[in-house]
Amino acid sequence: MPPSAQETFWSRWSVHEEELFRICLRYMGGRHDDAEDAMASARYKALYSFCSDMSDARLQRRWLIRLTKNLCIDDLRRRRRAELRTVNTDEAEEDIADPRLEAASPESILLTRERSQDLRNAVNDLPAHLRDVYRLRKYEEMEYSEIARRVGITDTNARKRVQLAASAIRSQTNWSFIRG
C-alpha cells in the first residue's frame, strides 16, 4: 500500500476509532479485553478491505460501524458455540470437575451448572428420533451423512431433524443462540 493510502486509512480510522471502541465494549458486555480483541479484528479487516479496492466507501462511518458490529456478533456466536460444546448431556458431574470453573466466580459457576442442567433437560425431553440425531451431531460432532447412514435416513432428513431439535430446545430454554 502506498504511503499516501496508509495515511488516508489511518487518518480516517482515527476519526471513528473511539466510537467504534464504545460499540465493541457495549457488544462485549463491558469486557475490556474482549472489546480490544474485537477492535483489533475490525481494524485489521477495515485495513485489508481498504487495501483491496482503495475505496473511500470502505472508510465511511456507517460501513465501519456495520463491520465492527458484525465482527462483535460473530465473536459472540463463536464463544457461545464453544460454551455449548463444553456441556455434556450425559454426565452432570463433569461441569463440577471442569478446571475452567475453578477460577470463575460462584455466580458464573452456578449459572453454568444451571444452563447445563437446562440443556440436559431440554435435550432429554426431545422425542427420541430428534434427540438421537441431535446428540450425534452436537456431541459426537458427526457429519450429516454419517448420521444418515447410522440412523437409516437421508442426509436431508438428518439435517432437518437437527434443525427441529434445535428449534425445540430454543423454545424450551429461550436461548436464541442454539442453532441447528
C-alpha positions in Angstrom: 0.0 0.0 0.0 1.5 3.4 -0.9 2.3 5.8 1.9 -0.5 8.2 0.9 -3.0 5.4 1.1 -1.7 4.4 4.6 -2.1 8.0 5.7 -5.6 8.1 4.3 -6.6 5.0 6.1 -5.1 5.9 9.5 -6.4 9.5 9.4 -10.0 8.3 8.6 -9.8 5.4 11.0 -8.7 7.6 13.9 -11.8 9.8 13.4 -14.1 6.9 14.2 -11.9 4.8 16.5 -13.3 6.0 19.8 -16.9 5.4 18.7 -16.0 2.0 17.3 -14.4 1.0 20.6 -17.5 2.0 22.5 -19.5 -0.2 20.2 -17.2 -3.1 20.8 -17.3 -2.5 24.6 -21.1 -2.5 24.5 -21.4 -5.6 22.4 -18.8 -7.4 24.5 -20.8 -6.7 27.7 -18.3 -4.2 29.1 -15.4 -6.7 29.0 -12.4 -4.5 28.1 -10.1 -7.3 26.8 -12.8 -8.8 24.6 -13.6 -5.3 23.2 -9.9 -4.7 22.4 -9.7 -8.0 20.6 -12.9 -7.2 18.6 -11.5 -3.7 17.8 -8.2 -5.2 16.6 -10.2 -7.5 14.3 -12.2 -4.6 13.0 -9.1 -2.5 12.4 -7.4 -5.4 10.5 -10.5 -6.2 8.4 -11.0 -2.5 7.5 -7.4 -2.1 6.5 -7.4 -5.2 4.5 -10.7 -4.2 2.8 -9.4 -0.7 2.1 -6.2 -2.1 0.6 -8.1 -4.4 -1.6 -10.0 -1.7 -3.5 -8.8 1.7 -2.1 -12.4 2.8 -2.0 -13.4 5.8 0.2 -16.6 3.9 0.9 -14.6 1.5 3.0 -13.8 4.3 5.4 -17.2 5.8 5.8 -18.6 5.8 9.3 -21.7 3.6 8.5 -19.6 1.0 6.8 -17.1 0.9 9.7 -19.8 0.6 12.3 -21.5 -2.2 10.4 -18.2 -4.0 10.0 -17.4 -3.6 13.8 -20.9 -4.8 14.9 -20.8 -7.8 12.6 -17.3 -8.8 13.9 -18.5 -8.5 17.5 -21.6 -10.6 16.8 -19.5 -13.2 15.0 -17.2 -13.4 18.0 -20.1 -13.7 20.5 -21.5 -16.6 18.4 -18.2 -18.3 18.3 -18.0 -18.1 22.1 -21.5 -19.4 22.6 -20.8 -22.4 20.3 -17.7 -23.1 22.3 -19.7 -22.9 25.5 -22.2 -25.4 24.2 -19.6 -27.8 23.1 -18.3 -28.0 26.7 -21.7 -29.1 28.0 -22.1 -32.8 28.2 -25.7 -34.0 28.3 -25.0 -37.4 29.9 -22.9 -36.5 32.9 -23.9 -33.8 35.3 -20.7 -34.3 37.4 -18.4 -33.2 34.6 -19.2 -29.5 34.9 -18.4 -29.7 38.7 -14.9 -31.0 37.9 -14.3 -28.6 35.0 -10.9 -26.8 35.7 -12.2 -23.7 33.9 -14.8 -23.2 36.6 -12.2 -23.1 39.4 -11.1 -19.6 38.5 -14.7 -18.4 37.9 -16.9 -16.6 40.3 -19.5 -18.5 42.3 -22.3 -16.8 40.3 -20.8 -17.9 37.0 -20.3 -21.4 38.3 -23.9 -21.6 39.4 -25.1 -20.1 36.1 -23.0 -22.7 34.1 -24.5 -25.5 36.1 -28.0 -24.2 35.7 -27.5 -23.8 32.0 -26.0 -27.3 31.7 -29.0 -28.8 33.6 -31.5 -26.8 31.5 -29.8 -28.0 28.3 -29.7 -31.6 29.5 -33.4 -31.4 30.4 -34.3 -29.9 27.1 -32.4 -32.5 25.1 -33.8 -35.3 27.2 -37.3 -34.0 26.6 -37.0 -34.2 22.8 -38.7 -37.1 21.0 -36.3 -40.0 20.5 -36.0 -39.5 16.8 -34.9 -35.9 17.3 -32.8 -36.5 20.5 -30.7 -39.2 19.0 -29.8 -37.3 15.8 -29.2 -34.1 17.8 -26.8 -35.8 20.1 -24.9 -37.4 17.2 -24.5 -34.0 15.5 -23.7 -31.8 18.5 -22.0 -34.0 21.0 -20.3 -36.6 18.8 -19.8 -34.0 16.0 -20.8 -36.4 13.2 -21.4 -35.2 9.7 -24.9 -35.3 8.4 -24.0 -38.1 6.0 -22.6 -40.2 8.9 -25.7 -39.6 10.9 -27.9 -40.5 8.0 -26.1 -43.9 7.5 -26.2 -44.7 11.2 -29.9 -43.9 11.7 -31.0 -45.1 8.3 -32.4 -41.8 6.9 -31.4 -39.4 4.2 -28.8 -36.6 4.7 -31.6 -34.0 4.2 -33.8 -35.7 6.8 -30.8 -35.8 9.3 -30.2 -32.1 8.8 -33.9 -31.3 9.2 -34.2 -33.3 12.4 -31.2 -31.5 13.9 -32.9 -28.2 13.0 -36.2 -29.3 14.5 -34.4 -30.4 17.7 -32.5 -27.1 18.0 -35.8 -25.2 17.5 -37.5 -27.2 20.2 -34.5 -26.5 22.6 -34.6 -22.8 21.8 -38.3 -22.6 22.5 -38.0 -24.6 25.7 -34.9 -22.7 27.1 -35.4 -19.3 25.5 -31.8 -19.4 24.3 -31.7 -17.8 20.9 -28.1 -18.9 20.2 -28.9 -22.6 19.9 -28.5 -23.4 16.2 -29.4 -26.5 14.2 
